[in-house]
Each structure stands twice: as C-alpha cells, then as structure tokens.
Amino acid sequence: MSEHRLIPVIDLFAGPGGLGEGFSAFAAGKGPPPFRIALSIEMEQWAHQTLELRSFFRQFPARNVPGEYYDHLRGKLNRSELFGDFPDEARAASNEAWRAELGVVQPSEVDRRIQSALAGAAGSPWILCGGPPCQAFSMVGRSRNGGIAEGDLRVYLYKQYLRILSVHEPPVFIMENVKGLLSSEVNGSEIFDQMLEDLHHPAKVIRGAQRAGAKYSLHSVSPKSPPSYLDGHSHCNPDEFIVRCENFGIPQTRHRVIILGVREDLLRQEIPILRPFDRTVPASKVLKGLPRLRSGLTRSADGKAEWRTAVASILNSNFMRSRRNGAEGHLRDYIARTVYGLRDMQADRGGEFVPYAASSDFYPEWFLDSRLGGVSNSSSRPHMASDLHRYLFAACYARMHGRSPELNDFPVDLHPDHRNLNIALSKGYFDDRFRVQVANRPATTITSHIAKDGHFFIHYDETQCRSLTVREAARLQTFPDNYYFCGSRTHQYRQVGNAVPPLLARQIADIVLQIFKGRKAALGTQLPREEAPL
C-alpha cells in the first residue's frame, strides 16, 4: 500500500506517543501497516522530543533503520548529528511531531496543520485520538487537592478535543482518560455524563448548532456487553467504559476509560470489542530479561562496597537479632541469606545505555531489537540506607507471602520516621507506603508519580534493593526496547507513566480497522486484512 493510501492518525495530547505507536506498529497480515501517524501534538518539551525521535525512526522501513539511530541511543552520536546525517527524514519527523499547546496556539493554525497532514485523504478514513491531560481527574490528584477546583482549566481541555471533532468530523475517534473521570464532579455536576453528551454532538457545544454537524455514537471496547451512547441516549453503565489492561496482555493492572466514537452516518453494524487473553502476564515475564542493577546511595559515599555495607547493616537491627520462630523467623533467615549472598552487579547502577543481551519471556519479537545491543534508559536511582532495608524487607516478604507487605507488617525498627506514622498505623492510611511489585502478578499501575516516589514501585528481586528503572517501567507499559525517552530521568518517568500502553493501542487499532472494513463502501477506500491476534 502506498504512503498516501495509509489511514492517517491525528494524535492530540500525544505525550510520548503510546497511542500512536500502537497504531503505527499494527500490521495487517503479511501486508504493510495500514495506519500512519500524520500529526502528533504535544506541549511538553521532552515528550515532544521523544515523539520527534520516534517519528524519525518510523521514516525508515523496519529493517532499514540506519545504524546511526542505534549509535544515538548508545550515546555515540548526538541528536543534531543524527538529524544532520538524514535531513529529509528529520524534516519529515519535525513536521509530524508538532510542539504546541492546544488552547493557546491559534485554532486556525491547528486546523491548517491538520488539513495539511490529511492532504490527499479527503473522503477516506482517518482517526482522531488522544486524551486531554488527566491530572485533575486522577484519584490521587483529587484526594490531595480536596476535590476538583472549579477554576482548574485542565478539566475543560477536552473541549479543545471537541472543537477539532466539530471542525474536522473524523469518521472515528478514540479518547482515553483516567478512571477517576467517572466519579468527577464540578459544582455537583458529573463530568462524565456531560462529556458523553458533548462528544455525541460536538457542533452543538462548539458552534451552538442544534442540528448541523456530525453526531457520534459512543462505544466501549470492553468485552462486557459493549455500551453505547446513541441519538442522545445512554445504553450503558459508565463503569463499562473502563478497560482493565491486565485482561489484554498488559503486565500491569492499569484501568483506564476509553471511548470509541463512530460517526453516526457510518454506523452499520455491531462494533467490535477487545478480545481478552486467557491469562494475565506477570511482571517478571517482561522484567527478568533486563540487567540486574544495584541501587545508589544518598547522603553517603556511593560505591559497590559501600552499597553492600549499607544493605548488610540491616543485620544489626532489632528485628534481625530477635529469636522468634514461625513465619517471622523464616523471613528473618531468608533476609540474612540474601544479605550474605549479595554479589556485585555486572552493570552496577546501569546508565542511559547498558551493553546487554536483553531478553523477554513475553512477546520478544515486540520488545527486542537485536541491533540495539543493549538497554537504554536503564539507570537506577539512589536511596537512603534505611529505605534499602525497607526495600529488602518488602521484597523478601513478597517472595514468601505472595503479596506486598502493609505498613503494619514491617518491624518497628523499619517504620519510616514520619510525624503521622501513628495515625497511619491505627487508621490504615497509606498502608502500602512501601509497595513491592510481586513477580508472578501483573504490576500495579505505572503512574507519573514514579518520577517522585520509588517507594510504590520496588523491584521484586530482593538482591537489587531498588525501585524500578525507566526501562523497566517502559517494559511494563509495553514500549519496545528501541523506543527512547528523552530528557532527564524524572522527565522520562513522567512520560512513561502518562502514556497509553502501545500493545493495548495496537489491539484498538485492530478494532478500528474492522470498523473501516465494515464501512469501506461508504468510505470509498481499499483496506488491508486484519492482523492475527497476539
């Protein structure tokens, strides 16, 4: 299929590009990929740089990505040199990945960019996708802020999405957001109900048009009797718009609201839904093929010997010196054996690129790239020695009990020195203040908070005593290893935590292709065959 006949995707609030990656990487049988990213719009500097670099990667056929790209990931070639060596591809990437803030940049410029990206696709299928910034809707954000503030403009950023729907009327759109959206209110009004009404008839909201403008039927892609919002009437429980990612091959319990909108003039048949996997994918399936690393040390010298000494000092704690039997004694003995067996890590604390023969027990053809020759975005964070003890305890506890310990499970001498500790212990607040990922289960939700607080994302391997690296978080989010995240480690974490898992997006791409194939007579286009399931 020639480039101009590929189905264009316009990605708003694109972040680092998880949704776009899923669509662009979708392959229909043995034919060429049916979708292409025509335009990605993102305001944050480092996420935009990530988008642009990935767009550069996509300018080349899969087997013909130049070696210079891999040299860049290895730190041997800077970005300017890489783009200077391939000016045409760099220019195309720059045109595709646009750094702009919707709601600030002039709407006429947004429309011009979209029209230019869709040039030659008039009357053919295309997709609008993306999710407005969701911090205001998140459960964590709301609990910290005491609810949603009426003046929080992030709540209404979805109206930028509405405006584009109203003006450009794509055949299909996909909107993603956090689960907290379903229970969010402003001035006593439920936000989600209003969103459904607005998304059903965007022109009514944006232009005040009562009858003019395209209307959309709104559907869930969840396998539970798919709900819909059609002709202004809801036929669903809002909770049924929640997609539980762990049911679809994503190695984390990530629950997100996903709305699939189909222009009503194209609605001809039942909307396809996601197909659940037979079993969940545990975290260890994608993590154990990455290099073992030690954590760093804060507030002291940091070296291999110093690290081992810091970890081993747990043996001097009252808990480890006790003589209790039973489960506590077995756990104490297991911790001691772990400490006595500590060895230097081959990759030490890792780095932005670590030469390593990476592997994956789940879908290796998706994650691995033999030309990479190592692992990028793979440096460990430093922690206080007292936190290393808590990480060690938590990982050993999870190994023995099959769950992460709650705060009351920690021995007294490992309790954090926090002024609200007694309240937390008595009322159960922040029981999972130190949360280890359990090896044989999907991970907990990877969030942007991983950038600030590694206590919630402790590696299950007790010999490493650390929180997850950016690459490990990216694996749990199902980004391929050759997907590089730009910026500082903090910026990288935020990008990964805010992204849509590409493997989930790829399955949604399959649904969209089936919708277009079922309506190809109305759309007047030739479409490729469906992809085989994962």
C-alpha positions in Angstrom: 0.0 0.0 0.0 1.4 3.4 -1.0 2.0 6.1 1.6 -0.9 8.3 0.6 -3.3 5.4 0.9 -2.4 4.6 4.5 -5.0 5.6 7.1 -3.9 8.8 8.8 -3.9 9.2 12.6 -4.0 12.6 14.3 -2.8 12.3 17.9 -3.8 15.1 20.3 -2.2 15.5 23.7 0.2 12.8 22.4 2.6 12.5 25.4 5.5 10.3 24.3 3.3 8.6 21.7 1.9 5.3 23.2 -1.4 5.5 21.3 0.4 6.4 18.0 3.0 3.7 18.5 0.2 1.1 18.8 -1.5 2.2 15.6 1.7 2.7 13.5 3.1 -0.7 14.6 -0.1 -2.6 13.8 0.4 -4.9 10.8 -2.4 -6.4 8.8 -1.5 -10.0 8.0 1.7 -10.0 5.8 0.9 -6.7 4.2 2.2 -3.3 5.1 1.0 -1.4 8.2 -2.4 0.1 7.4 -2.0 3.2 9.6 0.4 6.1 9.6 0.9 8.9 12.2 0.1 12.0 10.2 0.4 14.5 13.1 1.2 14.3 16.8 0.6 17.4 19.0 2.3 17.7 22.4 3.1 20.7 24.5 5.8 19.3 26.9 9.3 19.8 25.7 10.8 16.4 26.5 7.8 14.3 25.5 7.8 16.2 22.2 11.5 15.3 21.7 10.6 11.7 22.3 7.8 11.9 19.7 10.1 13.5 17.2 12.8 10.9 17.6 10.3 8.1 17.3 8.9 9.7 14.2 12.4 9.8 12.8 12.7 6.1 13.5 9.5 5.4 11.6 10.7 7.2 8.5 12.6 4.1 7.6 11.4 0.6 6.8 11.7 -1.6 9.9 14.8 -3.5 8.6 16.5 -0.4 7.2 16.7 1.9 10.2 20.2 3.3 9.9 22.9 2.3 12.3 23.3 5.9 13.3 20.0 5.7 15.1 21.4 3.0 17.4 24.6 4.9 17.8 22.5 7.8 19.1 20.8 5.5 21.7 24.3 4.3 22.7 25.4 7.8 23.3 27.9 7.8 20.4 26.1 10.3 18.2 24.2 13.3 19.4 20.7 14.3 18.1 22.0 17.1 15.9 24.5 14.8 14.2 21.9 12.1 13.7 19.4 14.5 12.2 22.1 16.2 10.2 23.0 12.9 8.6 19.4 12.3 7.4 17.9 15.8 6.8 14.9 14.6 4.8 13.8 12.1 7.4 14.5 14.7 10.2 12.4 17.3 8.4 9.5 14.8 8.0 9.7 13.9 11.7 9.6 17.6 12.6 6.5 18.1 10.5 4.8 15.1 12.1 5.6 15.9 15.7 4.4 19.4 16.5 5.1 21.0 19.8 2.1 23.1 20.6 -0.3 23.8 23.5 -3.9 23.4 22.4 -6.0 26.2 23.8 -3.0 28.6 23.5 -2.0 28.3 19.8 -4.4 29.8 17.4 -7.2 27.4 16.3 -6.7 28.4 12.7 -3.1 27.2 12.9 -4.2 23.9 14.4 -6.8 23.4 11.7 -4.2 24.3 9.0 -1.8 21.7 10.4 -4.5 19.0 10.5 -5.6 19.8 7.0 -2.1 19.6 5.7 -1.5 16.3 7.5 -4.6 14.9 5.9 -3.9 16.2 2.4 -4.8 13.6 -0.2 -7.1 11.8 2.3 -10.3 13.6 1.5 -13.3 11.2 1.7 -11.0 8.5 3.1 -10.9 7.1 6.6 -8.8 8.7 9.3 -8.7 8.7 13.1 -8.5 11.3 15.8 -7.1 10.0 19.0 -5.7 11.2 22.3 -6.6 12.1 25.9 -6.7 15.5 27.5 -4.3 15.9 30.4 -5.9 13.9 33.2 -4.2 15.1 36.4 -7.3 16.9 37.5 -9.4 13.7 37.2 -7.0 11.3 38.9 -7.9 9.9 42.2 -4.6 10.8 43.7 -4.8 14.4 42.5 -8.3 14.9 43.8 -7.5 13.5 47.2 -4.5 15.8 47.6 -6.4 18.8 46.4 -9.7 18.2 48.2 -11.7 17.6 45.0 -11.6 19.3 41.6 -11.4 23.1 41.7 -13.9 24.9 39.6 -11.1 27.0 38.0 -8.9 24.1 37.1 -8.7 24.6 33.4 -7.3 21.1 32.8 -10.9 19.8 33.4 -12.1 21.6 30.3 -9.1 20.9 28.0 -11.3 18.1 26.5 -13.2 21.0 24.8 -10.1 21.5 22.6 -10.7 17.9 21.5 -14.4 18.8 21.0 -13.5 21.8 18.8 -11.4 19.6 16.5 -14.1 17.0 16.3 -16.6 19.7 15.4 -14.5 21.2 12.7 -12.9 18.2 11.1 -15.5 15.5 11.7 -13.3 12.4 11.6 -15.0 9.1 10.8 -13.7 7.6 14.1 -12.2 9.0 17.3 -10.6 7.5 20.4 -10.5 9.3 23.7 -8.6 7.9 26.7 -8.6 9.1 30.3 -8.2 8.0 33.9 -10.8 6.0 35.8 -11.3 8.9 38.2 -13.1 10.7 35.4 -16.2 8.6 36.1 -16.7 9.9 39.6 -15.5 13.5 39.0 -17.9 16.4 39.7 -17.7 20.2 39.3 -20.4 22.2 41.2 -22.4 19.0 41.8 -22.5 18.0 38.1 -21.0 14.8 36.9 -18.3 15.5 34.4 -18.5 12.2 32.5 -22.2 12.5 31.7 -21.6 15.9 30.3 -18.7 14.6 28.3 -20.8 11.9 26.7 -23.4 14.4 25.7 -20.8 16.8 24.3 -18.9 14.1 22.4 -22.1 12.8 20.9 -22.8 16.2 19.2 -19.6 18.4 19.3 -21.0 21.1 17.0 -23.8 21.8 19.4 -21.3 22.6 22.1 -18.7 24.5 20.0 -20.9 26.3 17.4 -24.3 26.1 19.1 -25.7 24.2 16.1 -28.7 22.2 17.2 -28.9 20.0 14.1 -25.9 20.8 12.0 -22.6 18.9 12.3 -21.7 15.3 12.7 -23.1 13.2 15.5 -21.2 10.3 17.0 -22.3 7.1 18.6 -20.0 6.4 21.6 -18.9 2.9 22.4 -16.9 0.9 24.9 -14.2 -1.5 23.6 -14.5 -3.6 26.8 -15.8 -7.1 26.4 -18.7 -6.6 28.9 -21.8 -6.2 26.8 -20.5 -3.2 24.9 -22.3 0.0 26.0 -23.2 2.8 23.7 -24.4 6.4 23.6 -26.6 6.8 20.6 -29.0 9.6 19.5 -28.5 11.3 22.8 -29.5 8.3 24.9 -27.1 6.3 27.1 -27.5 2.5 27.0 -24.7 1.7 29.5 -23.3 1.9 32.9 -20.4 4.4 32.8 -18.1 1.8 34.5 -18.4 -0.3 31.4 -16.2 2.2 29.6 -13.3 1.1 31.8 -10.7 -1.1 30.1 -8.7 -3.3 32.5 -5.4 -3.6 30.8 -4.3 -6.7 32.6 -7.0 -8.6 30.8 -5.4 -7.8 27.4 -1.8 -8.8 27.7 -0.5 -5.7 29.5 1.7 -6.7 32.5 0.1 -4.2 34.9 -3.3 -3.5 36.5 -3.9 -0.3 34.6 -7.6 0.7 34.4 -8.5 3.5 32.0 -11.6 5.0 30.4 -11.6 4.5 26.7 -14.3 6.0 24.5 -14.7 4.9 20.8 -16.7 7.3 18.8 -18.1 6.4 15.4 -19.7 9.0 13.2 -23.4 8.1 13.0 -23.6 8.2 9.2 -21.1 5.3 9.1 -22.8 3.2 11.8 -23.8 0.0 10.0 -23.2 -3.0 12.3 -22.1 -4.1 15.8 -18.9 -2.5 17.0 -16.0 -5.0 17.6 -14.6 -5.3 21.1 -11.2 -6.3 22.6 -10.5 -10.0 23.0 -9.4 -10.9 26.5 -6.2 -13.0 26.9 -6.5 -16.5 28.5 -4.3 -15.4 31.4 -2.6 -12.3 32.8 1.0 -11.5 32.1 3.1 -11.3 35.3 5.7 -8.5 35.8 8.6 -11.0 35.8 7.8 -12.1 32.2 9.0 -8.7 30.9 11.4 -7.6 33.6 13.7 -10.5 34.3 15.4 -10.2 30.9 16.8 -6.8 31.8 20.1 -6.2 33.5 20.3 -6.6 37.3 21.3 -3.3 39.0 22.1 -2.2 42.5 20.5 1.0 43.9 22.6 4.0 44.6 23.1 5.6 48.0 22.2 9.1 49.1 23.8 11.1 52.0 26.9 8.9 51.8 29.7 7.7 49.5 28.2 5.6 46.7 30.2 2.6 45.5 29.8 -1.2 45.3 31.5 -1.9 48.6 29.6 1.0 50.4 26.3 -0.3 49.0 26.9 -3.8 50.2 27.9 -2.5 53.6 24.7 -0.3 53.8 22.4 -3.2 52.9 24.2 -5.6 55.3 23.7 -3.1 58.2 20.1 -4.4 58.4 21.6 -7.4 60.3 22.2 -5.1 63.2 18.5 -4.2 63.6 16.5 -5.4 66.5 14.3 -7.4 64.1 17.2 -9.4 62.7 18.6 -10.0 66.1 15.4 -11.4 67.5 15.0 -15.1 68.1 11.4 -15.5 67.2 10.3 -18.6 65.4 7.5 -19.2 62.9 6.9 -17.1 59.8 8.8 -14.2 61.2 11.8 -16.4 61.9 11.7 -17.8 58.4 11.5 -14.4 56.9 14.4 -13.2 59.1 16.5 -16.2 58.0 15.7 -15.5 54.3 16.8 -11.9 54.6 20.0 -13.0 56.2 20.7 -15.5 53.4 20.0 -12.8 50.9 22.5 -10.4 52.5 25.2 -13.0 52.8 24.7 -13.9 49.2 25.0 -10.4 47.7 27.4 -10.1 44.8 28.4 -7.2 42.6 26.1 -6.5 39.7 27.7 -6.7 36.3 26.1 -3.5 35.2 26.5 -1.8 38.6 23.9 1.0 38.6 23.3 1.0 34.8 23.1 4.1 32.7 21.4 5.7 29.8 22.8 2.8 27.7 23.9 -0.5 29.1 25.5 -3.1 26.8 23.5 -6.2 27.5 21.9 -9.2 25.8 18.3 -8.4 26.8 15.5 -10.9 26.6 11.8 -11.2 27.3 9.6 -14.2 28.2 6.6 -12.4 26.8 6.3 -11.3 23.1 10.1 -11.0 22.5 9.5 -10.0 18.8 7.8 -6.9 20.1 10.1 -5.9 22.8 13.6 -6.8 21.5 15.7 -5.4 18.8 18.9 -7.4 18.0 20.6 -4.3 16.5 20.3 -2.3 19.7 23.0 -4.4 21.5 21.9 -3.3 25.0 19.3 -1.5 27.1 18.6 2.3 27.1 17.0 4.4 29.9 18.3 2.0 32.4 19.9 3.7 35.4 19.0 3.0 39.0 18.0 5.7 41.5 19.8 6.4 44.8 18.1 5.8 48.1 18.8 6.3 51.8 20.3 3.2 53.5 17.2 3.0 55.7 15.0 2.7 52.6 17.2 0.0 51.2 16.4 -2.0 54.4 12.7 -1.5 53.8 13.0 -2.4 50.1 14.9 -5.6 51.1 12.3 -6.5 53.7 9.4 -5.8 51.3 10.9 -7.9 48.5 11.7 -10.8 50.8 8.2 -10.6 52.4 6.5 -10.7 49.0 8.7 -13.6 48.0 7.5 -15.6 51.0 3.9 -14.4 51.3 2.9 -13.7 47.6 1.9 -10.1 48.4 3.4 -6.7 49.2 3.6 -6.0 53.0 1.4 -3.3 54.5 2.9 -0.9 56.9 1.8 -2.9 59.9 3.7 -5.9 58.6 7.0 -4.0 58.8 9.0 -4.5 62.1 9.0 -1.4 64.3 12.7 -0.6 63.6 11.9 -0.4 59.9 9.0 2.0 60.3 9.6 5.3 58.5 10.3 8.4 60.6 7.1 10.2 59.8 5.1 12.5 62.1 1.8 10.9 61.0 3.0 7.4 61.5 0.8 6.5 64.4 -2.3 7.8 62.6 -1.3 5.8 59.5 -0.9 2.6 61.5 -4.1 3.0 63.5 -6.4 4.1 60.6 -4.8 2.3 57.8 -3.7 5.4 55.9 -1.1 4.7 53.2 -0.8 1.0 54.3 1.1 0.4 51.0 3.6 3.3 51.6 6.3 0.8 50.6 4.9 -1.4 47.8 6.9 -4.1 46.1 5.9 -5.5 42.7 5.0 -9.2 43.0 6.9 -11.3 40.4 4.1 -13.7 39.5 1.4 -11.0 39.1 0.9 -8.0 36.8 2.5 -4.9 38.3 0.4 -2.1 39.9 -0.4 0.9 37.7 2.7 2.7 36.4 1.9 6.4 37.1 3.8 9.6 36.6 4.3 9.6 40.4 7.1 7.0 39.8 9.2 10.1 39.0 8.9 11.3 42.6 8.3 8.3 44.7 10.0 5.0 44.1 8.6 3.6 47.3 5.5 2.5 45.4 7.5 0.7 42.7 10.0 -1.6 44.4 11.6 -4.2 42.3 10.6 -7.8 43.3 14.3 -9.0 43.2 15.4 -8.7 46.8 19.1 -8.7 45.8 18.7 -5.4 44.0 17.1 -3.3 46.8 15.8 -0.6 44.5 12.9 1.0 42.7 12.1 0.4 39.0 14.2 2.0 36.3 12.6 3.9 33.4 13.2 1.0 31.1 11.5 -1.4 33.5 8.5 0.9 33.8 8.5 1.2 30.0 8.5 -2.6 29.6 5.5 -2.8 32.0 3.9 -0.2 29.7 4.8 -2.4 26.7 7.1 0.1 24.9 9.7 -1.7 22.7 13.3 -1.5 23.9 14.3 0.6 20.9 11.8 3.3 22.0 14.0 6.0 23.6 12.7 8.5 26.1 14.3 11.9 26.1 15.1 14.3 28.9 16.3 13.8 32.5 15.3 10.6 34.3 12.5 12.5 36.0 11.1 13.6 32.7 11.5 10.1 31.3 9.5 8.6 34.2 6.7 11.1 33.7 6.4 10.3 30.0 6.2 6.6 30.6 3.7 6.9 33.5 1.4 9.2 31.5 1.4 7.0 28.3 -1.1 4.6 26.8 0.4 1.1 26.6 1.3 0.6 22.9 0.2 -3.1 22.9 -3.2 -2.1 24.1 -3.4 0.7 21.4 -2.4 -1.9 18.8 -5.4 -4.0 19.7 -7.6 -0.9 19.5 -6.2 -0.3 16.0 -7.4 -3.8 15.1 -10.9 -2.8 16.1 -10.8 0.5 14.2 -9.6 -1.3 11.0 -12.5 -3.7 11.3 -14.9 -0.8 11.6 -13.5 0.7 8.5 -13.6 -2.5 6.6 -17.2 -2.9 7.5 -17.9 0.5 6.1 -15.5 0.6 3.1 -18.3 1.1 0.6 -19.4 4.3 2.4 -15.8 5.4 2.8 -14.7 4.5 -0.7 -11.3 3.0 0.1 -9.5 -0.2 -0.1 -8.3 -1.6 3.2 -5.9 -4.4 4.2 -6.6 -7.6 6.0 -6.9 -7.9 9.8 -3.9 -8.7 11.9 -3.6 -12.1 13.6 -4.1 -11.7 17.4 -1.1 -11.6 19.8 
